[in-house]
């Protein structure tokens, strides 16, 4: 029979389950109670911890054992929102719990009576009392809502189990971003992940501007430049890298690799059959994007390069970048909009919020944590060799026109880094200097875009 406090303790387990859902994990939560006091809690975290045993119950059992200084949890009750699986049930029995209380039944993997009744096995040397159905409706609804949201996408772009998708409502009423979304998921490298991109202007335009953003931005970064390019009668294509913007976001940081992101971009250019391209890059947009033209030089006729680098692994990373990487490691949940506001005081609050929109919670931020350490630092780092090949291409084989714009207030990839890059780009003229602009130089992009249209129209 349920006890008077069971519902109250199950509410605490539900709070843990909601926290798991916010992090992109299946929403299951647990608490351990002894003598009427909660001594430990846990939530599902197998994805974040890369640990198949990191179920809510196991997390709670570990915390309780550490709290009591004993792996035997005699006299304790564990509350969990979902009927335990065989693994968790075995751990509960081994811990000698007095009682287990669960919420919703699990007809697929539950072993407290649904698939098996492990707790009712008389041959086991310890018997733990089991009680099910406490707040079952609330626990079940949380799980149903979680999986229903995953299914709420077009049939051609199902959401992979190991990825998240920012709800479309997060992008409503963004200032200065009126363009229709386009999606691809059939590229081989994507393996079903959905990639978002803008594609504006005539397909047979004399020029296509391929605008590639960096970290932690997305295609919103180009909103001041796109109208200028379109007014010139050109086509504009601006993808969101996987993990950013409206594109799908793998849950694991380890999903992000230099070579994989480059391959996605190469296949993207091929899939859209982009020609007469002016490549527009900044930050990671350049670290990746500058390695693209050598694979199909006939597609590219121009380069507009802003505050970025070629990370060949042969020269030390700038002190500004090292400071940025250290900040990201220490404060992985930094506010993206606030970061933009610090370097761009002219931006409105709504514009700053637009940069936060893709990342509603920590679960959506794996790319933000993964990208800073991915910059090739040593000659044998992933991406360093292909970046050296790209450097040789820009030095020796580049046949197109180039234009460089530098935000002089950038402490990460400022003028010294850009002048070194300019020396590696064949025929690159004196750069356009923007004294008031910082790292995200596109926030001053209208003037750059006008200069670029003039430059590439000669």
Secondary structure, 3 states (H helix, E strand, C coil): CCCCCHHHHHHHHHHHHHHHHHCCCCCCEEEEEECCEEEEEEECCHHHHCCCCCCHHHHHHHHHHHHHCCCCCCCEEEEEEECCCHHHHHHHHHCCCCEEEEEECCCCCCCECCCCEHHHCCCCCCCCEEECCCCHHHHHHHHHHHHHHHHCCCHHHCCCCCEECCCHHHHCCCCCCCCCCEEECCCHHHCCCCEEEEEECCCCCCCEEEEECCCCCCHHHHHHHHHHHHHCCCEEEEECCCCCCCCCEECCHHHCCHHHHHHHHHHHHHHCCCCCEEEEEECHHHHHHCCCHHHCHHHEEEEEEECCCCCCCCCCCCHHHHHHHHHHHHCCCCCHHHHHHHHCCCCCHHHHHHHHCCCCCHHHHHHHHHHHHHCCCCCCCCCHHHHHHHHHHHHHCCCCEEEEEEECCCCCCCHHHHHHHHCCCCCCCCCEEECCCCCCHHHHHHHHHHHHHHHHCC
